[in-house]
């Protein structure tokens, strides 16, 4: 076959070029906000210092702002100059119980708490998007709902905000929702990635207590030892995921906590194991609790013991709308160039409570590379690490992409 010429890169449209230029112009201010947020990380649903920083940053933009009651959220509505539908942009705000070891000059000032997942960039980036959109109010036919959310790290903050009406904050249900998550590794800074359908896993927790009968370690036949039963359950769960579920609709079970007994020659009365369970489809998510229970009870029964299985539902599967991922790919490519977009080959096994939003309205969730300059995306410390570092230059692409997605969807009517 004859060689083909490489595609000629195209410049963004004048409107997108101006948007990107404005994102670069405001970069220092957005970075300063990110650093301020990073110094005062807060955990869970109550984030008063974070909320105050967000409210101050939004002041003067002409937004309709309200705060939450069950959590310290911020919802801001930007009204366009002309009537039209509403879209939602989301940024989560909470940190993690991690002692920071990043070495950043703006490191956490709160011992044992760190923005190790990059939510400080999400929050600052959403403020940046709000500023870009506020400057283009005359171009907007419709409204943009800005969702600043606490409690993503296991506290179901998105669900609480939905209960408090965030999807209808503009007076009507939003027609689409967009969000992004920075990655401290895997992707070069400024590169975005997503896929239609499942993007992130559902994450559940199972706690299994094996009930035995204590005794002397030298005479196990006179006791009912829970330890080998617990060990067998761990292995049986690994067999379950490959023998009772389709390999193309996978299940991941990781036992992260296993404890029993007090010393070497005493058989304890119980053993405890705790595991995370990841699934990638609603159908599998629906049946996996009963199958886990069957395995645990069956193994225990075979040894004459009993178990208590406590299965706790976590976040559902994060499922992107195909048409909205197509929109995101086009917008990113038009704004930043073709190399800035990557199609995800398969879902990622992390979980996200933006999944609750995408259960209600069409939308897309994107990954944004924020690997620091000079670091290898393949080996850099991953999110949730005490050593995780995130590139500030991602705060050009992030706000610009969020704003461009809102503009593009509202232009559709």
C-alpha positions as CSV (number, residue, x, y, z in Angstrom):
1,X,0.0,0.0,0.0
2,X,1.3,3.5,-0.7
3,X,2.3,5.6,2.3
4,X,-0.3,8.0,3.5
5,X,0.6,11.5,4.6
6,X,0.0,12.2,8.3
7,X,-3.1,14.2,9.1
8,X,-2.6,17.9,9.0
9,X,-3.3,19.4,12.4
10,X,-6.2,21.9,12.4
11,X,-6.3,25.0,14.5
12,X,-9.2,25.5,16.8
13,X,-12.1,27.7,15.8
14,X,-11.7,31.4,16.8
15,X,-14.2,30.9,19.6
16,X,-12.3,27.9,21.0
17,X,-9.0,29.6,20.5
18,X,-10.3,32.5,22.6
19,X,-11.6,30.2,25.2
20,X,-8.2,28.4,25.5
21,X,-6.4,31.8,25.6
22,X,-8.6,32.9,28.4
23,X,-8.0,29.6,30.3
24,X,-4.2,30.3,30.0
25,X,-4.6,33.9,31.1
26,X,-6.5,32.9,34.3
27,X,-4.1,30.0,35.0
28,X,-2.1,31.7,37.8
29,X,-5.3,32.6,39.7
30,X,-6.8,29.1,39.4
31,X,-3.5,27.6,40.5
32,X,-3.4,29.9,43.5
33,X,-6.9,28.7,44.5
34,X,-5.8,25.1,44.1
35,X,-2.8,25.6,46.4
36,X,-5.0,27.3,49.0
37,X,-7.4,24.4,48.9
38,X,-4.5,21.9,49.1
39,X,-3.2,23.5,52.3
40,X,-6.5,23.1,54.2
41,X,-7.9,19.7,53.1
42,X,-11.1,18.5,54.8
43,X,-12.7,15.0,54.9
44,X,-16.3,13.9,54.4
45,X,-19.4,15.9,54.2
46,X,-18.5,18.9,56.3
47,X,-15.9,21.1,54.6
48,X,-16.4,24.6,56.0
49,X,-13.0,26.0,55.0
50,X,-13.2,24.6,51.5
51,X,-16.8,25.9,51.1
52,X,-15.6,29.4,52.2
53,X,-12.8,29.4,49.6
54,X,-15.2,28.4,46.9
55,X,-17.8,31.0,47.8
56,X,-15.2,33.7,47.9
57,X,-13.8,32.6,44.5
58,X,-17.3,32.7,42.9
59,X,-18.1,36.1,44.3
60,X,-18.7,38.8,41.7
61,X,-19.5,36.4,38.8
62,X,-23.2,37.1,38.9
63,X,-24.3,33.6,39.9
64,X,-27.2,32.3,41.8
65,X,-25.5,30.6,44.8
66,X,-26.9,28.4,47.5
67,X,-25.3,26.0,50.0
68,X,-26.4,22.6,51.2
69,X,-28.1,21.6,54.4
70,X,-27.1,17.9,54.8
71,X,-23.6,18.7,53.6
72,X,-21.4,21.8,53.0
73,X,-22.0,21.8,49.3
74,X,-22.2,24.8,46.9
75,X,-24.6,25.0,44.0
76,X,-24.2,27.9,41.6
77,X,-26.4,28.6,38.6
78,X,-25.1,30.7,35.7
79,X,-28.0,32.1,33.6
80,X,-27.3,32.7,30.0
81,X,-28.5,35.8,28.1
82,X,-31.1,33.8,26.3
83,X,-33.5,31.0,27.4
84,X,-32.5,27.4,26.8
85,X,-31.8,24.1,28.6
86,X,-29.5,23.6,31.6
87,X,-26.4,21.5,31.8
88,X,-24.4,20.6,34.9
89,X,-20.6,20.7,35.6
90,X,-19.4,18.9,38.7
91,X,-16.3,19.2,40.9
92,X,-15.8,17.2,44.1
93,X,-14.1,18.9,47.1
94,X,-13.2,16.4,49.8
95,X,-9.8,15.0,50.8
96,X,-8.4,11.7,52.3
97,X,-7.1,10.6,55.6
98,X,-3.5,10.4,54.3
99,X,-0.4,12.0,55.8
100,X,1.2,13.9,52.9
101,X,4.7,13.1,51.8
102,X,4.6,14.8,48.4
103,X,7.2,17.4,49.3
104,X,5.1,20.2,47.6
105,X,5.8,23.7,49.0
106,X,2.0,24.1,49.4
107,X,1.6,20.7,51.2
108,X,-1.2,20.1,53.7
109,X,-1.1,22.0,56.9
110,X,-3.4,19.5,58.5
111,X,-1.7,16.4,59.9
112,X,-3.0,13.2,58.5
113,X,-5.2,14.8,55.9
114,X,-4.3,15.3,52.2
115,X,-5.7,16.0,48.8
116,X,-4.2,12.8,47.6
117,X,-6.9,12.2,44.9
118,X,-6.7,15.6,43.3
119,X,-10.0,17.0,44.3
120,X,-8.4,20.3,44.9
121,X,-7.8,20.5,41.2
122,X,-11.4,19.5,40.5
123,X,-12.7,22.3,42.7
124,X,-10.3,25.0,41.4
125,X,-10.9,23.8,37.8
126,X,-14.7,24.1,38.2
127,X,-14.2,27.7,39.5
128,X,-12.0,28.3,36.4
129,X,-14.7,27.0,34.1
130,X,-17.3,29.2,35.9
131,X,-15.2,32.2,35.1
132,X,-14.7,31.3,31.5
133,X,-18.5,30.8,31.1
134,X,-19.4,33.9,33.0
135,X,-17.3,35.9,30.5
136,X,-19.4,34.3,27.8
137,X,-22.8,34.8,29.3
138,X,-24.1,36.7,26.2
139,X,-23.3,33.6,24.1
140,X,-25.3,31.2,26.3
141,X,-28.8,30.1,25.5
142,X,-29.6,28.3,28.7
143,X,-28.1,27.8,32.1
144,X,-25.1,26.1,33.7
145,X,-25.4,24.4,37.1
146,X,-22.1,24.3,39.0
147,X,-22.0,21.4,41.5
148,X,-19.3,21.7,44.2
149,X,-19.7,18.4,46.0
150,X,-18.3,17.2,49.4
151,X,-18.2,13.5,50.4
152,X,-17.1,11.7,47.2
153,X,-14.6,9.5,49.1
154,X,-17.2,7.0,50.3
155,X,-19.9,9.4,51.8
156,X,-22.3,9.4,48.8
157,X,-22.2,13.2,48.6
158,X,-23.5,13.2,45.0
159,X,-26.6,11.3,46.1
160,X,-27.2,13.7,48.9
161,X,-26.9,16.7,46.6
162,X,-29.4,15.0,44.2
163,X,-31.8,14.6,47.1
164,X,-31.4,18.3,47.8
165,X,-32.3,19.2,44.2
166,X,-29.0,19.9,42.4
167,X,-30.2,18.4,39.1
168,X,-33.2,20.9,39.1
169,X,-31.3,23.9,40.5
170,X,-31.9,25.9,37.3
171,X,-35.7,25.4,37.6
172,X,-35.7,22.5,35.2
173,X,-33.9,19.1,35.0
174,X,-30.5,19.4,33.5
175,X,-30.2,17.8,30.1
176,X,-26.6,16.7,30.5
177,X,-23.9,16.5,33.1
178,X,-20.1,16.5,32.8
179,X,-17.2,15.9,35.1
180,X,-13.6,15.0,35.1
181,X,-11.0,13.4,37.3
182,X,-7.3,14.2,37.4
183,X,-4.8,11.3,37.4
184,X,-1.3,11.8,38.9
185,X,0.0,9.0,36.7
186,X,-1.1,6.9,33.7
187,X,-1.7,9.9,31.3
188,X,0.6,12.8,30.4
189,X,-0.6,16.1,31.7
190,X,-3.3,17.7,29.6
191,X,-4.4,14.4,27.9
192,X,-8.0,13.3,28.4
193,X,-9.5,9.9,28.2
194,X,-12.9,8.2,28.4
195,X,-15.1,5.6,26.8
196,X,-18.8,5.0,26.2
197,X,-20.7,2.8,28.6
198,X,-19.0,1.6,31.8
199,X,-16.0,3.7,32.7
200,X,-15.6,3.0,36.4
201,X,-16.6,0.1,38.6
202,X,-19.2,-0.3,41.2
203,X,-17.5,-0.7,44.6
204,X,-19.0,-2.7,47.4
205,X,-17.7,-3.9,50.8
206,X,-18.2,-7.4,52.3
207,X,-17.5,-8.2,55.9
208,X,-17.4,-11.9,56.8
209,X,-17.2,-13.3,60.4
210,X,-16.5,-17.0,60.8
211,X,-17.8,-18.3,64.0
212,X,-15.9,-21.2,65.6
213,X,-15.1,-22.6,69.0
214,X,-11.9,-21.8,70.8
215,X,-9.4,-24.2,72.2
216,X,-5.8,-25.2,72.6
217,X,-3.6,-25.1,69.5
218,X,-2.1,-28.5,70.3
219,X,-5.6,-30.2,70.1
220,X,-7.5,-28.6,67.3
221,X,-9.8,-31.6,67.0
222,X,-11.4,-30.5,70.3
223,X,-12.1,-27.0,69.0
224,X,-13.7,-25.6,65.8
225,X,-10.9,-23.6,64.2
226,X,-12.2,-20.6,62.2
227,X,-8.8,-19.8,60.7
228,X,-8.5,-22.4,58.0
229,X,-12.1,-21.8,57.1
230,X,-11.4,-18.1,56.7
231,X,-8.4,-18.9,54.6
232,X,-10.4,-21.3,52.4
233,X,-13.1,-18.6,52.0
234,X,-10.5,-16.2,50.7
235,X,-9.4,-18.7,48.0
236,X,-12.9,-19.8,47.2
237,X,-13.9,-16.2,46.5
238,X,-11.0,-16.0,44.0
239,X,-12.3,-19.1,42.3
240,X,-15.8,-17.8,42.3
241,X,-14.9,-14.7,40.2
242,X,-13.5,-16.8,37.4
243,X,-16.0,-19.7,37.5
244,X,-19.3,-18.0,38.2
245,X,-18.9,-14.8,36.2
246,X,-18.2,-14.1,32.5
247,X,-14.6,-13.1,32.0
248,X,-15.8,-10.3,29.7
249,X,-18.0,-8.9,32.5
250,X,-15.4,-9.3,35.3
251,X,-15.6,-9.2,39.1
252,X,-12.7,-8.3,41.3
253,X,-12.7,-9.4,44.9
254,X,-9.8,-8.3,47.1
255,X,-9.6,-9.3,50.7
256,X,-7.7,-6.5,52.3
257,X,-8.2,-7.3,56.0
258,X,-8.0,-10.7,57.7
259,X,-7.6,-11.2,61.4
260,X,-8.0,-14.0,64.0
261,X,-6.7,-15.1,67.3
262,X,-4.3,-13.6,69.8
263,X,-1.3,-15.8,69.9
264,X,0.3,-18.8,68.2
265,X,-1.0,-21.7,70.4
266,X,-4.6,-20.5,71.0
267,X,-7.5,-21.3,68.7
268,X,-9.8,-18.2,68.7
269,X,-13.5,-18.2,68.6
270,X,-13.8,-16.2,65.4
271,X,-12.0,-14.9,62.3
272,X,-12.9,-11.7,60.4
273,X,-12.2,-10.9,56.8
274,X,-13.1,-7.8,54.9
275,X,-13.0,-7.4,51.1
276,X,-13.8,-4.9,48.4
277,X,-15.9,-6.2,45.5
278,X,-15.7,-4.4,42.1
279,X,-18.2,-5.0,39.2
280,X,-18.6,-3.4,35.9
281,X,-22.3,-4.0,34.9
282,X,-25.6,-3.5,36.6
283,X,-26.5,-7.2,36.0
284,X,-23.5,-8.5,37.7
285,X,-23.7,-5.9,40.5
286,X,-27.2,-7.2,41.2
287,X,-26.3,-10.8,41.7
288,X,-22.8,-10.7,43.2
289,X,-24.0,-10.3,46.9
290,X,-25.9,-13.6,46.9
291,X,-23.1,-15.5,45.2
292,X,-20.6,-14.2,47.7
293,X,-22.9,-15.2,50.5
294,X,-23.3,-18.7,49.0
295,X,-19.6,-19.3,48.8
296,X,-19.0,-18.1,52.4
297,X,-21.8,-20.1,53.9
298,X,-21.0,-23.2,51.9
299,X,-17.4,-23.3,52.9
300,X,-18.2,-22.7,56.5
301,X,-21.0,-25.4,56.5
302,X,-18.6,-28.0,55.0
303,X,-16.5,-27.6,58.1
304,X,-19.3,-27.5,60.5
305,X,-19.0,-23.8,61.2
306,X,-21.3,-20.8,60.5
307,X,-20.6,-17.3,59.1
308,X,-22.2,-13.9,59.3
309,X,-22.0,-12.1,55.9
310,X,-22.5,-8.3,55.9
311,X,-22.7,-7.0,52.3
312,X,-22.7,-3.2,52.0
313,X,-23.5,-1.6,48.7
314,X,-21.2,1.2,47.6
315,X,-21.2,3.3,44.5
316,X,-22.9,1.9,41.3
317,X,-21.1,1.5,38.0
318,X,-20.2,4.8,36.3
319,X,-21.9,4.6,32.9
320,X,-21.2,7.2,30.2
321,X,-23.7,8.1,27.6
322,X,-22.2,7.2,24.2
323,X,-23.3,10.4,22.4
324,X,-21.9,12.5,25.2
325,X,-18.5,10.7,25.0
326,X,-18.6,11.4,21.2
327,X,-19.2,15.0,22.0
328,X,-16.3,15.1,24.5
329,X,-13.9,13.5,22.0
330,X,-14.9,16.1,19.4
331,X,-14.7,19.0,21.7
332,X,-11.3,18.0,23.2
333,X,-9.9,17.3,19.7
334,X,-11.2,20.6,18.4
335,X,-9.9,22.6,21.4
336,X,-6.6,20.9,22.2
337,X,-5.8,18.8,19.1
338,X,-6.0,15.1,18.3
339,X,-3.2,14.0,20.6
340,X,-5.1,15.3,23.6
341,X,-7.8,12.6,23.4
342,X,-7.3,8.9,24.1
343,X,-10.0,6.2,23.9
344,X,-10.0,4.1,27.0
345,X,-9.6,0.5,26.0
346,X,-11.5,-0.8,29.0
347,X,-13.1,0.5,32.2
348,X,-11.0,1.4,35.2
349,X,-11.6,-0.5,38.5
350,X,-11.9,2.7,40.6
351,X,-15.3,3.9,41.6
352,X,-17.0,7.3,41.6
353,X,-20.3,8.7,43.0
354,X,-20.7,10.8,39.9
355,X,-22.3,7.5,38.9
356,X,-25.5,8.7,40.7
357,X,-25.7,11.7,38.5
358,X,-25.3,9.6,35.3
359,X,-28.1,7.3,36.5
360,X,-30.4,10.3,36.3
361,X,-29.3,12.3,33.2
362,X,-27.1,11.8,30.1
363,X,-23.5,12.8,30.5
364,X,-19.8,11.9,30.4
365,X,-17.1,11.5,32.9
366,X,-13.5,12.0,31.7
367,X,-10.0,11.3,33.0
368,X,-7.5,14.1,32.8
369,X,-3.8,13.5,32.9
370,X,-2.0,15.5,35.5
371,X,1.4,13.7,35.7
372,X,4.0,16.2,36.9
373,X,6.6,17.4,34.4
374,X,9.6,15.1,34.4
375,X,7.7,12.1,35.8
376,X,6.9,9.0,33.9
377,X,3.2,8.4,33.7
378,X,3.9,4.6,34.0
379,X,5.7,4.9,37.3
380,X,4.6,8.1,39.0
381,X,2.8,7.8,42.3
382,X,-0.9,7.1,41.7
383,X,-3.9,8.8,43.2
384,X,-4.4,8.2,47.0
385,X,-0.7,7.8,47.5
386,X,1.0,9.9,50.2
387,X,3.5,10.8,47.5
388,X,1.0,11.7,44.8
389,X,1.7,15.0,43.0
390,X,-0.5,16.7,40.3
391,X,0.7,19.0,37.6
392,X,-0.7,22.5,37.9
393,X,-0.7,22.9,34.1
394,X,-3.7,20.5,33.9
395,X,-5.6,23.6,35.2
396,X,-5.6,25.0,31.7
397,X,-7.1,22.0,29.9
398,X,-9.5,21.1,32.7
399,X,-11.4,24.4,33.0
400,X,-11.3,24.9,29.2
401,X,-12.8,21.5,28.5
402,X,-15.5,21.8,31.0
403,X,-16.5,25.2,29.7
404,X,-16.3,24.0,26.1
405,X,-18.6,21.0,26.8
406,X,-21.2,23.3,28.4
407,X,-21.0,25.7,25.5
408,X,-21.3,23.0,22.9
409,X,-24.3,21.3,24.6
410,X,-26.2,24.5,25.1
411,X,-25.6,25.5,21.5
412,X,-27.4,22.3,20.5
413,X,-30.5,23.6,22.3
